Amino acid sequence: MPSPRKKIKVFKLSFKKKVLLAFLFSLLAVGSVAGCISYELNRPAGSGLRKEVVVERGETLRQITTKLSENGLIRSTNLFLVYVTLKGLSSQIEAGRYEIPPTLSMREVIEVLRHGSFDVKLTFLEGWRREEYLEYALKNLPVDSANFTKEFTAETKGLEGYLFPDTYFVAQDINAKELVALLKENFEKKYAEVEEAIKMQNLTQKQAVILASLVERETKNAEEVATIAGILLKRLKFGWTLDVDASIQYALGYQKDEGTWWKKDLTSADLAIKSPYNTRRVQGLPPTPICNPGLSALKAAANPASSNYLYYLHDKDGNVHFAETLDEHNQNVVEYLR
């Protein structure tokens, strides 16, 4: 006869124990979800430069969230929307212009938006040299002068011409390295607009920026920039000296008695100085840009105007007078400069 089968004991849980286990499992699940949410709220979105975000009055929370996401400042749009909504924070977001680093967590981004923008408006003008950028920044930013000067000078070495003149909204605590990176990044964006046309002129980027810097200092009249660019390119082609006095001003540097980096009245001794920037003595372009040109000057270098002019001069009021021949130019000298 086969041996009798052993009975297997079945453990039955009481209703109370089942409820308790279900409750414990739900706590674990909720805790796990809460942990994930907390992790996402406190995790930085990424790394890199500060991003500019403008919150307009009347914008919806979803519109603001989309801007933050497109700029890589939050990882999850849904989590941002839900968190801000559940916390009742959407009405606390301040309109304004923000410079937000991607290194902030989602919670920190929300705090920045709640407490308003703390940006500073900086407007760097076309034709300024890097020293003028520094002077302006020191006047408008609450920074330690000595440290900022040291860092800015080091960071801008070799970047004359590539610090794009524009209006920027920056954080009050921005450092020199971040500011220079912002200026350089903007230059790259603007230069991309004229890059192909520059290549059509058989110019390198450096040559184009040097040319644009000369044009920038020679005139502020939008109708003249392309004409002057065309004249300078023709003089380069002919192997003539460019005779751009602004390059001599650059070489002379700061004028203590005038309080300017651009000497107003050049003497015969100034015009005869030995310098690679003296375009009255040295053929070709100067070795570097002499200032930071704006987009119109870059466009002039990319698309110079065709004309018969080979000469020009500035009268005492800053007006430009063009000439096709040396005789005409000499007549202009007599008429406008003597």
PADREN-219645 format. One record per residue (C-alpha): residue in three letters; chain; x, y, z. Coordinates in Angstrom, 3 decimals. Example, Ala and Ser with C-alpha at 12.3 -4.5 7.8 and 13.67 -1.06 7.14 Angstrom:
// residues 2
   aa  ch      east     north        up
  ALA   A    12.300    -4.500     7.800
  SER   A    13.670    -1.060     7.140
// end
This chain:
// residues 338
   aa  ch      east     north        up
  MET   A     0.000     0.000     0.000
  PRO   A     1.264     3.449    -0.787
  SER   A     2.200     5.511     2.224
  PRO   A    -0.281     8.160     3.146
  ARG   A     0.494    11.688     1.805
  LYS   A     1.650    14.261     4.298
  LYS   A    -0.652    17.154     4.669
  ILE   A     0.825    20.517     3.746
  LYS   A     0.105    23.199     6.248
  VAL   A    -1.406    26.296     4.735
  PHE   A    -0.895    29.509     6.621
  LYS   A    -3.933    31.652     6.464
  LEU   A    -3.691    35.340     7.255
  SER   A    -6.370    36.963     9.211
  PHE   A    -8.199    39.879     7.683
  LYS   A    -6.437    42.286    10.031
  LYS   A    -3.007    41.022     8.993
  LYS   A    -3.911    41.300     5.316
  VAL   A    -4.939    44.902     5.821
  LEU   A    -1.728    45.619     7.735
  LEU   A     0.467    44.114     4.992
  ALA   A    -1.374    46.006     2.282
  PHE   A    -0.871    49.194     4.268
  LEU   A     2.849    48.503     4.673
  PHE   A     3.278    47.803     0.950
  SER   A     1.430    51.005     0.082
  LEU   A     3.707    52.953     2.421
  LEU   A     6.752    51.472     0.721
  ALA   A     5.371    52.364    -2.702
  VAL   A     4.493    55.898    -1.657
  GLY   A     7.876    56.296     0.001
  SER   A     9.608    55.098    -3.132
  VAL   A     7.668    57.540    -5.313
  ALA   A     8.248    60.364    -2.846
  GLY   A    11.940    59.567    -2.840
  CYS   A    12.078    59.696    -6.627
  ILE   A    10.200    63.000    -6.678
  SER   A    12.475    64.479    -4.036
  TYR   A    15.509    63.312    -5.996
  GLU   A    14.246    64.921    -9.204
  LEU   A    13.346    68.162    -7.441
  ASN   A    16.835    68.480    -5.995
  ARG   A    18.831    67.282    -8.990
  PRO   A    20.564    69.911   -11.191
  ALA   A    19.280    70.064   -14.752
  GLY   A    22.777    69.973   -16.223
  SER   A    25.871    72.090   -16.627
  GLY   A    27.102    74.951   -18.780
  LEU   A    26.537    78.688   -19.118
  ARG   A    23.661    80.655   -17.656
  LYS   A    20.563    80.781   -19.842
  GLU   A    18.471    83.877   -20.358
  VAL   A    14.756    83.391   -19.696
  VAL   A    12.229    86.204   -19.960
  VAL   A     8.958    85.782   -18.065
  GLU   A     6.378    88.139   -19.531
  ARG   A     3.442    89.477   -17.573
  GLY   A     0.341    87.376   -18.138
  GLU   A     2.190    84.271   -19.318
  THR   A     0.693    80.955   -18.243
  LEU   A     2.531    78.452   -16.084
  ARG   A     2.731    76.084   -19.039
  GLN   A     4.335    78.772   -21.234
  ILE   A     6.918    79.484   -18.540
  THR   A     7.554    75.768   -18.079
  THR   A     8.112    75.334   -21.813
  LYS   A    10.725    78.126   -21.828
  LEU   A    12.569    76.539   -18.913
  SER   A    12.525    73.143   -20.591
  GLU   A    13.692    74.463   -23.974
  ASN   A    16.647    76.128   -22.249
  GLY   A    17.605    72.932   -20.449
  LEU   A    16.826    74.347   -16.998
  ILE   A    14.394    71.642   -15.833
  ARG   A    14.402    67.913   -16.479
  SER   A    10.672    67.201   -16.271
  THR   A     7.981    69.591   -17.433
  ASN   A     5.223    67.450   -15.909
  LEU   A     6.865    67.338   -12.492
  PHE   A     7.458    71.099   -12.589
  LEU   A     3.828    71.785   -13.513
  VAL   A     2.417    69.424   -10.878
  TYR   A     4.744    70.573    -8.102
  VAL   A     4.201    74.302    -8.688
  THR   A     0.435    73.803    -8.998
  LEU   A     0.052    71.620    -5.880
  LYS   A     2.195    73.999    -3.845
  GLY   A     0.172    76.984    -5.080
  LEU   A     3.299    78.751    -6.307
  SER   A     2.251    79.735    -9.828
  SER   A     0.841    83.090    -8.698
  GLN   A     4.141    83.856    -6.949
  ILE   A     6.278    83.708   -10.096
  GLU   A     7.579    87.190   -10.898
  ALA   A     7.732    88.626   -14.402
  GLY   A    11.226    89.659   -15.405
  ARG   A    14.426    88.715   -17.145
  TYR   A    16.471    85.962   -15.558
  GLU   A    19.955    84.559   -16.043
  ILE   A    19.649    81.015   -14.680
  PRO   A    22.514    78.498   -14.567
  PRO   A    21.609    74.882   -15.483
  THR   A    23.399    73.804   -12.300
  LEU   A    20.353    74.806   -10.228
  SER   A    17.884    72.188    -9.060
  MET   A    14.199    72.432    -9.916
  ARG   A    13.446    73.694    -6.404
  GLU   A    16.122    76.369    -6.747
  VAL   A    14.790    77.460   -10.146
  ILE   A    11.355    77.884    -8.580
  GLU   A    12.855    79.992    -5.781
  VAL   A    14.608    82.225    -8.310
  LEU   A    11.337    82.775   -10.179
  ARG   A     9.423    83.447    -6.955
  HIS   A    11.764    86.109    -5.654
  GLY   A    12.093    88.088    -8.850
  SER   A    14.984    88.650   -11.212
  PHE   A    18.145    90.171    -9.855
  ASP   A    19.680    91.020   -13.191
  VAL   A    21.814    93.945   -14.240
  LYS   A    21.471    95.564   -17.650
  LEU   A    24.818    96.013   -19.395
  THR   A    25.110    97.753   -22.763
  PHE   A    28.495    97.465   -24.444
  LEU   A    28.813    99.865   -27.371
  GLU   A    30.130    99.162   -30.856
  GLY   A    33.714   100.290   -31.282
  TRP   A    34.781    99.874   -27.667
  ARG   A    38.091    98.175   -26.928
  ARG   A    38.292    95.565   -24.189
  GLU   A    39.600    98.077   -21.630
  GLU   A    36.448   100.135   -22.116
  TYR   A    34.359    97.008   -21.591
  LEU   A    36.170    96.475   -18.293
  GLU   A    35.698   100.064   -17.130
  TYR   A    31.985    99.890   -17.914
  ALA   A    31.527    96.530   -16.174
  LEU   A    33.275    97.781   -13.033
  LYS   A    30.944   100.790   -12.895
  ASN   A    27.791    98.713   -13.276
  LEU   A    28.455    95.456   -11.427
  PRO   A    28.799    95.034    -7.641
  VAL   A    32.111    93.203    -7.926
  ASP   A    35.495    93.302    -6.268
  SER   A    37.387    95.636    -8.573
  ALA   A    40.844    94.104    -8.205
  ASN   A    39.775    90.479    -8.636
  PHE   A    37.378    91.230   -11.486
  THR   A    40.012    93.290   -13.308
  LYS   A    42.597    90.547   -12.985
  GLU   A    40.222    87.839   -14.218
  PHE   A    38.710    89.927   -17.025
  THR   A    42.139    90.956   -18.314
  ALA   A    43.290    87.342   -18.374
  GLU   A    40.084    86.020   -19.947
  THR   A    39.995    88.638   -22.731
  LYS   A    43.624    88.286   -23.760
  GLY   A    43.621    87.785   -27.523
  LEU   A    39.855    88.383   -27.754
  GLU   A    39.820    92.000   -28.916
  GLY   A    37.207    92.082   -31.661
  TYR   A    35.382    88.977   -30.439
  LEU   A    33.522    90.497   -27.471
  PHE   A    30.249    91.284   -29.166
  PRO   A    28.763    94.716   -28.383
  ASP   A    25.146    94.344   -27.335
  THR   A    22.750    94.704   -24.403
  TYR   A    22.991    91.910   -21.861
  PHE   A    21.000    91.114   -18.725
  VAL   A    23.263    89.357   -16.264
  ALA   A    23.160    88.239   -12.648
  GLN   A    24.643    90.649   -10.140
  ASP   A    27.107    88.018    -8.981
  ILE   A    28.352    87.153   -12.477
  ASN   A    32.108    86.732   -12.598
  ALA   A    34.462    87.909   -15.320
  LYS   A    34.870    84.455   -16.842
  GLU   A    31.110    84.027   -17.213
  LEU   A    30.715    87.503   -18.691
  VAL   A    33.461    86.981   -21.263
  ALA   A    31.977    83.611   -22.226
  LEU   A    28.615    85.323   -22.766
  LEU   A    30.167    88.006   -24.990
  LYS   A    32.134    85.449   -26.992
  GLU   A    29.124    83.160   -27.387
  ASN   A    27.073    86.061   -28.755
  PHE   A    29.859    86.908   -31.200
  GLU   A    29.822    83.357   -32.561
  LYS   A    26.063    83.562   -33.114
  LYS   A    26.264    86.908   -34.889
  TYR   A    29.291    85.957   -36.968
  ALA   A    27.416    82.899   -38.243
  GLU   A    25.049    85.328   -40.006
  VAL   A    27.850    86.668   -42.212
  GLU   A    30.240    83.730   -42.328
  GLU   A    29.390    82.527   -45.830
  ALA   A    29.523    86.041   -47.282
  ILE   A    32.900    86.573   -45.588
  LYS   A    34.235    83.468   -47.288
  MET   A    33.046    84.834   -50.632
  GLN   A    35.361    87.815   -50.050
  ASN   A    38.265    85.362   -49.593
  LEU   A    38.771    86.607   -46.063
  THR   A    39.529    84.571   -42.976
  GLN   A    37.540    85.217   -39.835
  LYS   A    40.472    87.105   -38.316
  GLN   A    40.906    89.292   -41.406
  ALA   A    37.180    90.016   -41.521
  VAL   A    37.014    90.995   -37.856
  ILE   A    40.092    93.231   -38.185
  LEU   A    38.565    94.921   -41.232
  ALA   A    35.218    95.325   -39.467
  SER   A    36.947    96.856   -36.447
  LEU   A    38.615    99.462   -38.673
  VAL   A    35.321   100.268   -40.367
  GLU   A    33.560   100.492   -36.990
  ARG   A    35.935   103.180   -35.759
  GLU   A    35.921   105.087   -39.053
  THR   A    32.214   105.882   -39.222
  LYS   A    28.950   105.514   -37.318
  ASN   A    26.880   106.312   -40.406
  ALA   A    25.107   103.157   -41.563
  GLU   A    25.114   104.452   -45.151
  GLU   A    28.909   104.791   -45.187
  VAL   A    30.169   101.589   -43.581
  ALA   A    29.917    99.429   -46.702
  THR   A    31.563   102.127   -48.850
  ILE   A    34.499   102.458   -46.461
  ALA   A    34.850    98.675   -46.289
  GLY   A    35.008    98.608   -50.089
  ILE   A    37.691   101.312   -50.178
  LEU   A    39.856    99.525   -47.607
  LEU   A    39.582    96.220   -49.461
  LYS   A    40.650    97.889   -52.716
  ARG   A    43.620    99.526   -51.008
  LEU   A    44.617    96.145   -49.607
  LYS   A    44.381    94.618   -53.072
  PHE   A    46.550    97.381   -54.559
  GLY   A    49.159    97.003   -51.829
  TRP   A    48.577   100.528   -50.540
  THR   A    48.690   101.610   -46.928
  LEU   A    45.232   101.830   -45.396
  ASP   A    45.807   105.181   -43.653
  VAL   A    43.271   104.453   -40.910
  ASP   A    44.021   106.846   -38.074
  ALA   A    41.899   104.841   -35.639
  SER   A    44.550   102.121   -35.712
  ILE   A    47.115   104.702   -34.574
  GLN   A    44.762   105.777   -31.794
  TYR   A    44.612   102.146   -30.712
  ALA   A    48.398   101.940   -30.610
  LEU   A    48.682   105.136   -28.564
  GLY   A    46.410   103.744   -25.864
  TYR   A    44.929   105.604   -22.933
  GLN   A    45.194   109.388   -22.929
  LYS   A    45.270   110.495   -19.310
  ASP   A    44.885   114.193   -20.070
  GLU   A    41.796   113.516   -22.220
  GLY   A    40.416   110.659   -20.130
  THR   A    39.903   108.510   -23.222
  TRP   A    41.356   105.500   -25.003
  TRP   A    41.001   107.277   -28.357
  LYS   A    43.158   110.369   -28.717
  LYS   A    41.159   113.143   -30.333
  ASP   A    43.712   115.211   -32.244
  LEU   A    46.630   113.253   -33.675
  THR   A    49.904   115.119   -34.130
  SER   A    52.471   114.595   -36.878
  ALA   A    54.565   112.755   -34.290
  ASP   A    51.621   110.452   -33.560
  LEU   A    51.187   109.688   -37.256
  ALA   A    54.852   108.733   -37.510
  ILE   A    55.045   106.325   -34.555
  LYS   A    56.730   103.000   -35.133
  SER   A    54.029   100.431   -34.547
  PRO   A    52.510    97.517   -36.467
  TYR   A    49.218    99.337   -35.895
  ASN   A    50.355   102.435   -37.785
  THR   A    48.522   101.871   -41.055
  ARG   A    50.069   105.029   -42.512
  ARG   A    53.501   103.397   -42.400
  VAL   A    52.780    99.665   -42.562
  GLN   A    50.996    98.019   -45.477
  GLY   A    48.197    95.564   -44.885
  LEU   A    45.884    95.007   -41.962
  PRO   A    47.031    95.624   -38.387
  PRO   A    47.927    92.455   -36.451
  THR   A    44.670    92.339   -34.462
  PRO   A    41.278    94.032   -34.369
  ILE   A    41.423    97.515   -32.846
  CYS   A    37.985    97.370   -31.233
  ASN   A    34.910    95.183   -30.969
  PRO   A    32.756    95.718   -34.076
  GLY   A    29.002    95.379   -34.232
  LEU   A    26.897    93.487   -36.736
  SER   A    26.625    96.351   -39.254
  ALA   A    30.420    96.582   -39.515
  LEU   A    30.711    92.810   -39.903
  LYS   A    28.054    92.934   -42.619
  ALA   A    30.009    95.709   -44.349
  ALA   A    33.123    93.530   -44.369
  ALA   A    31.041    90.686   -45.778
  ASN   A    29.262    92.831   -48.364
  PRO   A    31.420    95.864   -49.220
  ALA   A    29.920    98.465   -51.515
  SER   A    31.280    98.801   -55.021
  SER   A    32.391   102.341   -55.864
  ASN   A    35.091   104.295   -57.689
  TYR   A    36.331   105.826   -54.450
  LEU   A    39.872   105.168   -53.256
  TYR   A    40.200   107.873   -50.600
  TYR   A    38.200   109.411   -47.786
  LEU   A    38.720   111.761   -44.863
  HIS   A    36.836   113.039   -41.839
  ASP   A    36.242   116.738   -41.378
  LYS   A    36.313   118.409   -37.962
  ASP   A    32.651   117.534   -37.409
  GLY   A    33.233   113.855   -38.168
  ASN   A    31.634   113.901   -41.609
  VAL   A    33.214   111.668   -44.256
  HIS   A    34.242   113.020   -47.663
  PHE   A    35.102   110.555   -50.430
  ALA   A    37.386   110.991   -53.438
  GLU   A    38.181   108.947   -56.532
  THR   A    41.625   110.391   -57.203
  LEU   A    44.523   111.689   -55.148
  ASP   A    43.975   115.187   -56.572
  GLU   A    40.360   115.174   -55.397
  HIS   A    41.459   113.896   -52.011
  ASN   A    44.058   116.649   -51.671
  GLN   A    41.389   119.212   -52.540
  ASN   A    39.227   117.771   -49.751
  VAL   A    42.167   118.085   -47.369
  VAL   A    42.527   121.772   -48.208
  GLU   A    38.799   122.408   -48.021
  TYR   A    37.889   120.481   -44.889
  LEU   A    41.026   120.169   -42.776
  ARG   A    42.846   123.496   -43.187
// end
